[in-house]
Amino acid sequence: MSPGKTYTLITGASGGIGFELAVLMASKGHHLILTARSEEKLTNIARQLAKNHNIEAISIPADLSVEKERTQLINTIREKKLHIEILVNNAGFGDLGPFETSNWDKNHQMIDLNITALAHLTREFLPDMRKAKSGKIMNVASVASFMPGPLMSVYYASKAFVLSFGEAIATEIQGSGVTLTTLCPGPVDTGFQKRAEFREPALMKMMKPATATELAEYGYKSMMNGKRLAIHGMMNRFLIFTIRFYPRSFVTRLIMRLHQ
């Protein structure tokens, strides 16, 4: 580790959008710190990216929904004196089904990962970026951020937090040399659907999912340009624009039908 070297920290880097972002950013010369739960998979990814792109790629396995492991990740970065210039808060998951019959432990884990971990890492690394007057943060939200989501109530609510939080912090840090981008994908073809126990709902049939590669490229470009809010896809932007004109009760019934 040479003096002045900076790193990009990507959470949820073992698959989906996080993995594709790691590949893309390695190809552009960014040194990486990758974190996810799967130690073996993460180590192999880091080793391959370092070999293929002549960059430094460090793997630090952690379950970020667990405070102890999240703190250990932060401490390891501090101990190794690794300066985070770019933070990508990508890790997150959802669940499909009525809230009243849902598994509370899974809901709790979702809140801890989608909300608490994202806010914690942002709070931890933002001050150093501001001190350096340089840095970028990208928080991965969703088009779900803009509406309530019956049958995925906790997930939609967690992404609403990510959107509100991101827009607020972006305003707080305006002019500091640091930018925060909130990326809002629609349906994406990743392992997310499997973990959320999707059973081919109407939403996935109606809207063709984007690929994780497409999302990574769009998100990276938006982040590097300092864009505050990045909504991927014309159909998604149209959906978000039009729902504001409908009664909230109509929107929630529509979303519920799409998830069934």
C-alpha positions as CSV (number, residue, x, y, z in Angstrom):
1,M,0.0,0.0,0.0
2,S,1.7,3.1,-1.2
3,P,1.2,6.6,0.3
4,G,-1.7,8.4,-1.3
5,K,-3.4,5.3,-2.6
6,T,-7.2,5.4,-2.3
7,Y,-9.8,2.7,-2.3
8,T,-13.3,2.0,-3.3
9,L,-15.3,0.0,-0.7
10,I,-18.2,-2.0,-2.2
11,T,-20.6,-3.8,0.0
12,G,-22.5,-6.9,-1.3
13,A,-19.7,-7.4,-3.7
14,S,-20.0,-11.2,-4.2
15,G,-22.8,-11.1,-6.7
16,G,-25.3,-9.0,-8.7
17,I,-24.8,-5.3,-9.0
18,G,-22.0,-5.2,-6.4
19,F,-20.0,-7.8,-8.3
20,E,-20.5,-6.0,-11.7
21,L,-19.5,-2.7,-10.1
22,A,-16.3,-4.4,-8.8
23,V,-15.5,-5.7,-12.2
24,L,-16.2,-2.4,-13.9
25,M,-14.3,-0.3,-11.4
26,A,-11.3,-2.7,-11.4
27,S,-11.2,-2.3,-15.2
28,K,-11.0,1.5,-14.7
29,G,-8.1,1.2,-12.3
30,H,-9.8,1.6,-8.9
31,H,-8.2,-0.2,-6.0
32,L,-10.9,-2.2,-4.2
33,I,-12.1,-3.3,-0.8
34,L,-14.8,-5.9,-1.2
35,T,-17.1,-7.1,1.5
36,A,-19.9,-9.7,1.6
37,R,-20.8,-12.7,3.7
38,S,-19.2,-15.4,1.5
39,E,-15.5,-15.5,2.4
40,E,-14.4,-18.0,-0.2
41,K,-16.3,-16.4,-3.1
42,L,-15.2,-13.0,-2.1
43,T,-11.5,-14.0,-1.9
44,N,-11.6,-15.6,-5.3
45,I,-13.2,-12.5,-6.8
46,A,-10.6,-10.2,-5.3
47,R,-7.8,-12.4,-6.4
48,Q,-9.1,-12.6,-10.0
49,L,-9.7,-8.8,-10.3
50,A,-6.3,-8.0,-9.0
51,K,-4.7,-10.4,-11.5
52,N,-6.8,-9.3,-14.5
53,H,-6.6,-5.5,-14.0
54,N,-3.3,-4.9,-12.1
55,I,-5.0,-3.3,-9.2
56,E,-5.1,-4.0,-5.4
57,A,-8.3,-5.8,-4.4
58,I,-8.7,-6.6,-0.7
59,S,-11.5,-9.0,0.5
60,I,-12.9,-8.5,4.0
61,P,-15.8,-10.9,4.6
62,A,-18.5,-9.6,7.0
63,D,-22.3,-9.8,7.6
64,L,-23.0,-6.1,7.7
65,S,-26.4,-6.7,9.4
66,V,-24.4,-7.7,12.5
67,E,-23.0,-4.7,14.4
68,K,-19.9,-6.5,15.7
69,E,-18.9,-7.6,12.2
70,R,-19.6,-4.2,10.7
71,T,-17.4,-2.6,13.4
72,Q,-14.7,-5.1,12.7
73,L,-14.7,-4.2,9.0
74,I,-14.4,-0.5,9.9
75,N,-11.6,-1.2,12.4
76,T,-9.7,-3.4,9.9
77,I,-9.8,-0.5,7.3
78,R,-8.6,1.9,10.0
79,E,-5.8,-0.3,11.2
80,K,-4.5,-0.8,7.7
81,K,-4.7,2.9,7.0
82,L,-6.8,2.4,3.9
83,H,-8.3,5.7,2.7
84,I,-11.8,5.2,1.3
85,E,-12.4,7.7,-1.5
86,I,-15.5,5.9,-2.9
87,L,-18.1,4.1,-0.8
88,V,-20.7,2.0,-2.6
89,N,-23.5,0.9,-0.2
90,N,-25.0,-1.8,-2.3
91,A,-25.7,-4.7,0.2
92,G,-29.4,-5.3,0.8
93,F,-32.2,-7.8,0.4
94,G,-36.0,-8.1,0.4
95,D,-38.7,-10.5,1.3
96,L,-42.1,-11.3,-0.3
97,G,-45.3,-12.0,1.6
98,P,-47.8,-10.6,4.1
99,F,-46.1,-8.8,7.0
100,E,-48.3,-10.5,9.6
101,T,-47.0,-13.9,8.6
102,S,-43.4,-12.8,8.0
103,N,-40.3,-14.0,9.9
104,W,-39.4,-11.2,12.3
105,D,-35.8,-12.2,12.5
106,K,-35.5,-11.8,8.7
107,N,-37.3,-8.4,8.9
108,H,-34.9,-7.3,11.6
109,Q,-31.9,-8.4,9.6
110,M,-33.3,-6.6,6.5
111,I,-33.6,-3.3,8.5
112,D,-30.2,-3.7,10.0
113,L,-28.6,-4.3,6.5
114,N,-30.7,-2.0,4.3
115,I,-30.8,0.9,6.7
116,T,-28.5,0.7,9.7
117,A,-25.4,-0.6,7.9
118,L,-25.8,1.9,5.1
119,A,-26.1,4.8,7.5
120,H,-23.3,3.6,9.7
121,L,-20.8,3.2,6.9
122,T,-21.8,6.6,5.5
123,R,-21.3,8.2,8.9
124,E,-17.9,6.5,9.3
125,F,-16.3,7.4,6.1
126,L,-17.9,10.7,5.1
127,P,-15.9,12.9,7.5
128,D,-12.6,11.7,6.0
129,M,-13.9,12.5,2.5
130,R,-14.9,16.0,3.6
131,K,-11.5,16.5,5.2
132,A,-9.8,15.5,1.9
133,K,-12.4,17.6,0.0
134,S,-12.8,14.7,-2.4
135,G,-14.9,11.6,-2.4
136,K,-18.0,9.9,-3.7
137,I,-20.8,7.8,-2.1
138,M,-23.3,5.8,-3.9
139,N,-26.3,4.3,-2.0
140,V,-28.3,1.7,-3.9
141,A,-32.0,2.3,-3.3
142,S,-34.8,1.3,-5.7
143,V,-37.9,2.6,-7.6
144,A,-39.6,1.1,-4.5
145,S,-38.3,4.1,-2.6
146,F,-41.1,6.2,-4.1
147,M,-44.1,4.2,-3.0
148,P,-45.5,1.9,-0.3
149,G,-45.2,-1.8,-1.1
150,P,-47.8,-4.2,0.2
151,L,-46.4,-7.8,0.4
152,M,-42.9,-6.3,0.6
153,S,-43.7,-3.6,3.2
154,V,-40.4,-3.6,5.1
155,Y,-38.3,-3.7,2.0
156,Y,-40.1,-0.8,0.3
157,A,-40.0,1.2,3.6
158,S,-36.2,0.5,4.0
159,K,-35.6,1.8,0.5
160,A,-37.7,4.9,1.2
161,F,-35.2,5.6,4.0
162,V,-32.3,5.2,1.6
163,L,-33.8,7.8,-0.8
164,S,-34.7,10.3,1.9
165,F,-31.4,9.9,3.7
166,G,-29.4,10.2,0.5
167,E,-31.1,13.4,-0.7
168,A,-30.7,15.0,2.7
169,I,-27.0,14.2,3.0
170,A,-26.3,15.3,-0.6
171,T,-27.7,18.7,0.3
172,E,-25.7,18.9,3.5
173,I,-22.4,18.2,1.7
174,Q,-23.0,20.4,-1.4
175,G,-19.9,22.3,-2.4
176,S,-17.6,20.2,-0.2
177,G,-16.0,18.3,-3.0
178,V,-17.9,15.1,-1.9
179,T,-21.0,13.9,-3.7
180,L,-23.6,11.4,-2.8
181,T,-25.6,9.5,-5.5
182,T,-28.8,7.6,-4.8
183,L,-29.2,4.9,-7.4
184,C,-32.8,3.7,-8.0
185,P,-33.0,0.5,-10.1
186,G,-36.2,-1.1,-11.2
187,P,-36.4,-4.9,-11.4
188,V,-32.9,-6.4,-11.9
189,D,-31.9,-9.9,-12.9
190,T,-29.8,-10.8,-9.9
191,G,-29.9,-13.2,-6.9
192,F,-32.2,-10.7,-5.2
193,Q,-35.4,-12.5,-6.4
194,K,-34.3,-15.8,-5.1
195,R,-33.5,-14.5,-1.6
196,A,-36.8,-12.6,-1.6
197,E,-38.6,-15.8,-2.5
198,F,-40.2,-14.3,-5.6
199,R,-42.5,-16.7,-7.4
200,E,-42.6,-15.0,-10.8
201,P,-45.0,-12.3,-9.7
202,A,-46.9,-10.1,-12.2
203,L,-44.4,-7.3,-11.7
204,M,-41.5,-9.4,-13.1
205,K,-43.6,-10.5,-16.0
206,M,-44.8,-7.0,-16.9
207,M,-41.4,-5.3,-16.7
208,K,-38.3,-6.8,-18.3
209,P,-35.6,-6.8,-15.7
210,A,-32.4,-4.9,-16.4
211,T,-29.1,-6.8,-16.2
212,A,-26.7,-6.2,-13.3
213,T,-24.1,-5.1,-15.8
214,E,-26.4,-2.4,-17.2
215,L,-27.1,-1.2,-13.7
216,A,-23.4,-1.1,-12.8
217,E,-22.5,0.9,-15.9
218,Y,-25.4,3.4,-15.3
219,G,-24.7,3.7,-11.6
220,Y,-21.0,4.2,-12.1
221,K,-21.4,6.9,-14.7
222,S,-24.0,8.7,-12.5
223,M,-21.8,8.6,-9.5
224,M,-18.7,9.8,-11.3
225,N,-20.7,12.7,-12.7
226,G,-21.9,13.6,-9.2
227,K,-25.6,13.0,-10.0
228,R,-27.7,13.1,-6.9
229,L,-30.6,10.9,-8.0
230,A,-30.1,8.3,-10.7
231,I,-33.3,6.4,-11.7
232,H,-32.4,3.7,-14.2
233,G,-34.7,3.2,-17.3
234,M,-37.2,5.4,-19.0
235,M,-40.2,3.2,-17.9
236,N,-39.1,3.5,-14.3
237,R,-38.8,7.3,-14.6
238,F,-42.2,7.4,-16.2
239,L,-43.7,5.3,-13.4
240,I,-42.3,7.5,-10.7
241,F,-43.5,10.6,-12.4
242,T,-47.0,9.4,-13.0
243,I,-47.8,7.8,-9.6
244,R,-47.8,11.2,-7.9
245,F,-51.1,12.0,-9.7
246,Y,-52.9,8.9,-8.4
247,P,-54.5,8.5,-4.9
248,R,-52.1,6.6,-2.5
249,S,-54.8,4.0,-1.9
250,F,-54.9,3.2,-5.6
251,V,-51.1,3.0,-5.8
252,T,-50.9,0.5,-2.9
253,R,-53.6,-1.7,-4.3
254,L,-51.8,-1.7,-7.7
255,I,-48.4,-2.6,-6.2
256,M,-50.1,-5.4,-4.2
257,R,-51.6,-6.8,-7.4
258,L,-48.3,-6.7,-9.2
259,H,-46.6,-8.6,-6.4
260,Q,-49.2,-11.4,-6.4
